[in-house]
Amino acid sequence: MLLQKDEESNAYDPQKSPFIILLGLVGGVRLAKAVHVAVQLGIPDLVDTTPISAKELAELTGSHERSLYRLLRAIASIGIFKEVEPTQFVATELSLYLRKDYPNTVRYMVMMMFTDSDWEAWERLDYSVRTGHSAFEHVHGTDSWTYLTSHPEEYEIFNRAMTSISDTTNASIINAYDFSTIHTLADIGGGHGKVLATILQAHPSMQGILFDLAPVADTARDVIAEAGLEERCQVIGGSFFDEIPTGADAYLLKHVLHDWDDAACKKILDACHSAMPAGTKLLIAEQVLPLTDIPVSVASTDLSMLVGPGGCERTEQEYHTLLEASGFKIIKVHPTHALHCVVEAVAVA
Ligand SMILES: C[S@@+](CC[C@H](N)C(=O)[O-])C[C@H]1O[C@@H](n2cnc3c(N)ncnc32)[C@H](O)[C@@H]1O
């Protein structure tokens, strides 16, 4: 083992050796699974600022006390909970973000990443790397959207995960792009409708059209109604490979194109173009890749797109190429204070 010298004490610090660092990084997948189990048991919702013992948590969750303790101290080692006295735990900032009702909770992303179907696909990352095709489709014999449509519990977790990402990105989109000149905004593949609801609430005279697959649209109707927007927002179920609703002066595709390869994106964009008279705005909210030094979270999403739906994150040049092929011209790429951009394009004849 290569040991690194601690510069100040001149002693060897095994924690800084490449061997230990690599073991920690690669073994992190096991700690991630431990976080998932804590989430499954609902532990983040039970741990607060008053110390609670592993024994009490085991009783509350029907777990084996000693094993649960070992799980808790393992994830405390990465900052989720703090062991203030032996076997006594309190919440930390990170553990709060795993609670059910915490604003911007990461709980549903954790649950989504560890659904059996997703995990089984990740085990075949090698297949995707060898072939360039979705491991999910290879393992499950169907594409991820068809699979999710016939597994409503997993689709619900997926949609909640998407909504939680939207919660963190909505404000940045609204700050980065001026929606005030839009009369009717159609959100295509709009999921549960949180993004559209936020934009409509910020612009009281704007009308909305939310479009997604029928089962998702059914849930979105409730979200739109709860936001008090049913008078101003139509919710339409359907596929963007068939036909896209007409009648809007701007269309939004947020975190949609990255799910698909270039050929499928062309079909979606062609369908959009058919619904859009020349001059209609197309807004694409996606992470736009820098040419080098990709941030770790974007790199991870990019691989998830490869393994799952078979899509990818793209550079600005790749968006230019994709959009031009379907009759759109990029006017401006608006950066946001989050990781994604709003790519503003217009339909040309
Ligand atoms: C990654 S999610 C993004 C959801 C939402 N735009 C957001 O940013 O929170 C992709 C969305 O595309 C929808 N979708 C997938 N295939 C579709 C299709 N053929 N037609 C319409 N929507 C589809 C999914 O149901 C899902 O809501």
The ligand as an ORCA input file, in Angstrom:
! r2SCAN-3c Opt
* xyz 0 1
  C     -37.191     13.470    -17.024
  S     -38.919     13.675    -16.967
  C     -39.055     15.462    -16.905
  C     -40.367     15.926    -16.364
  C     -40.530     17.443    -16.255
  N     -40.373     18.109    -17.536
  C     -39.565     18.000    -15.249
  O     -38.584     18.629    -15.646
  O     -39.786     17.798    -14.041
  C     -39.407     13.284    -18.623
  C     -40.902     13.317    -18.855
  O     -41.173     12.891    -20.199
  C     -42.401     12.160    -20.160
  N     -42.513     11.331    -21.351
  C     -41.813     10.209    -21.668
  N     -42.212      9.719    -22.841
  C     -43.194     10.538    -23.293
  C     -43.979     10.563    -24.471
  N     -43.844      9.646    -25.420
  N     -44.866     11.564    -24.617
  C     -45.027     12.527    -23.666
  N     -44.287     12.559    -22.520
  C     -43.387     11.574    -22.346
  C     -42.289     11.374    -18.876
  O     -43.544     10.872    -18.435
  C     -41.683     12.397    -17.934
  O     -42.673     13.143    -17.266
*
